Amino acid sequence: MSRAVFLDRDGVLIEERNYLHRVEDVVFIPGAAMALRRLSAAGFRLFIVTNQSGVGRGYFTMADVEKVHAHLEREFARAGVRFQRIYVAPEAPGQPSHGRKPSPQFLFDARDELGVDLAQSYVVGDKLIDLECGWNAGVKKAILVRTGYGAELDRQAPAALNRAVVVDDLPAAAAWILNPSQ
C-alpha cells in the first residue's frame, strides 16, 4: 500500500477561472511544481480529482478538459512531477455521477486499483466538497488552501473547517504534509 496526495485542480494547482477549458487560460499557482516534486520525492503518489461541471452544463467538452490536462501533465513533467491518474467528474450538480465530489468514489478507485492506503493519504482542496471527499474516504487529513475559493470559505465558515488543516497555498500544504508538527 502506498501513500498519496489527492489534489483538486482549479484553485489548488492552477488559478481559479470560471469554467476554465482553454489551455491559454491556465495560470499555475506559484510554487506548485516544486511542492509536488517535494511530495513525490518523499514517496507520495499524486492524483488530481476534479469536478468539471462545465461539461455537464454544455459549456465545453471532455475533449477540452483533456487538452487542459495534457498541458498540465506536460508542464508538471518538465518540473519532474508525474500524476498517477487524473479523475474527472464531468456531471453538473444534480446529475447522476460516479465520482462527483464530495463523493469519495475516485479515492476508493485509487485504493482498489492502485493500492493506495487512504488512512495514510491526504486531500488538498479549496472547497468544502474537496475536504468532505477526503473525510468520506477516511484520509489521514484534509487540507484547505486559501487560494481559489479557500480564503472565502475560511472567512465565512470556519466552524465547518474544524477537522481540516488550513494553509495559504499548495507549497504550505506540502510543507505541512512533510512536517505536520511544525
VEXNU-756165 format. One record per residue (C-alpha): z negated, x, y negated; residue number from 0. Coordinates in steps of 0.25 Angstrom, whole numbers. Example, Ala and Ser with C-alpha at 12.3 -4.5 7.8 and 13.67 -1.06 7.14 Angstrom:
<atoms>
- -31,49,18,0
- -29,55,4,1
</atoms>
This chain:
<atoms>
- 0,0,0,0
- 3,5,-14,1
- -2,2,-28,2
- 8,-4,-38,3
- 8,-8,-53,4
- 16,-21,-55,5
- 21,-21,-69,6
- 26,-33,-78,7
- 39,-29,-85,8
- 40,-35,-99,9
- 29,-31,-108,10
- 24,-20,-98,11
- 35,-11,-94,12
- 45,-16,-105,13
- 42,-22,-119,14
- 42,-38,-118,15
- 55,-44,-123,16
- 56,-59,-121,17
- 64,-61,-109,18
- 69,-47,-108,19
- 82,-46,-100,20
- 91,-35,-106,21
- 89,-20,-103,22
- 92,-17,-118,23
- 79,-25,-122,24
- 70,-17,-113,25
- 59,-8,-120,26
- 50,0,-111,27
- 35,-1,-114,28
- 31,13,-119,29
- 25,22,-109,30
- 29,12,-97,31
- 37,22,-89,32
- 26,33,-90,33
- 15,23,-86,34
- 23,18,-74,35
- 26,33,-70,36
- 11,36,-70,37
- 8,23,-61,38
- 19,27,-52,39
- 15,41,-51,40
- 1,36,-47,41
- 7,29,-35,42
- 9,15,-41,43
- 21,7,-37,44
- 27,0,-49,45
- 33,-14,-49,46
- 38,-23,-60,47
- 34,-38,-59,48
- 41,-47,-70,49
- 43,-61,-73,50
- 57,-63,-79,51
- 57,-78,-82,52
- 69,-76,-91,53
- 78,-76,-78,54
- 72,-90,-74,55
- 73,-95,-88,56
- 88,-91,-88,57
- 87,-81,-100,58
- 92,-69,-91,59
- 96,-66,-77,60
- 89,-58,-66,61
- 101,-48,-68,62
- 96,-46,-82,63
- 82,-43,-76,64
- 87,-34,-66,65
- 95,-26,-77,66
- 82,-24,-85,67
- 74,-20,-72,68
- 85,-10,-69,69
- 83,-4,-83,70
- 68,-3,-81,71
- 69,3,-68,72
- 79,14,-73,73
- 71,17,-85,74
- 58,18,-78,75
- 64,26,-67,76
- 69,36,-78,77
- 54,38,-80,78
- 51,39,-65,79
- 46,25,-63,80
- 50,16,-51,81
- 47,2,-49,82
- 45,-3,-35,83
- 50,-16,-38,84
- 53,-26,-49,85
- 49,-40,-46,86
- 55,-51,-55,87
- 51,-66,-56,88
- 63,-72,-63,89
- 58,-86,-64,90
- 54,-93,-76,91
- 39,-99,-77,92
- 38,-111,-68,93
- 50,-108,-59,94
- 47,-105,-44,95
- 44,-90,-43,96
- 41,-80,-32,97
- 34,-70,-41,98
- 33,-74,-56,99
- 20,-69,-61,100
- 9,-72,-61,101
- 13,-73,-46,102
- 9,-61,-38,103
- 20,-62,-29,104
- 28,-50,-33,105
- 16,-41,-31,106
- 14,-47,-17,107
- 28,-44,-14,108
- 26,-29,-18,109
- 13,-29,-10,110
- 20,-35,2,111
- 34,-28,1,112
- 30,-14,-5,113
- 15,-12,0,114
- 9,-13,-14,115
- -7,-14,-14,116
- -9,-25,-25,117
- -24,-22,-25,118
- -21,-8,-30,119
- -10,-12,-39,120
- -8,-17,-54,121
- -1,-27,-62,122
- 3,-23,-77,123
- 8,-34,-86,124
- 8,-40,-100,125
- 5,-55,-96,126
- -6,-63,-89,127
- 4,-67,-78,128
- 6,-52,-75,129
- -9,-50,-73,130
- -10,-63,-65,131
- 1,-58,-56,132
- -7,-46,-53,133
- -20,-53,-51,134
- -14,-63,-42,135
- -9,-51,-33,136
- -22,-45,-33,137
- -18,-32,-40,138
- -29,-21,-44,139
- -27,-24,-59,140
- -18,-32,-68,141
- -16,-25,-81,142
- -11,-31,-94,143
- -3,-23,-104,144
- -3,-27,-119,145
- 12,-24,-120,146
- 21,-36,-119,147
- 12,-49,-119,148
- 0,-42,-115,149
- -7,-40,-129,150
- -5,-54,-132,151
- -11,-58,-118,152
- -23,-48,-121,153
- -26,-55,-134,154
- -24,-69,-130,155
- -30,-70,-116,156
- -40,-58,-114,157
- -48,-67,-104,158
- -36,-68,-95,159
- -36,-53,-94,160
- -50,-51,-89,161
- -45,-45,-75,162
- -34,-37,-82,163
- -33,-23,-88,164
- -27,-24,-102,165
- -20,-11,-107,166
- -10,-9,-118,167
- 3,-5,-110,168
- 8,0,-97,169
- 4,14,-99,170
- -10,9,-102,171
- -9,1,-89,172
- -4,13,-81,173
- -16,21,-86,174
- -26,10,-82,175
- -20,9,-68,176
- -21,24,-66,177
- -35,25,-72,178
- -42,12,-72,179
- -55,18,-76,180
- -50,22,-90,181
</atoms>
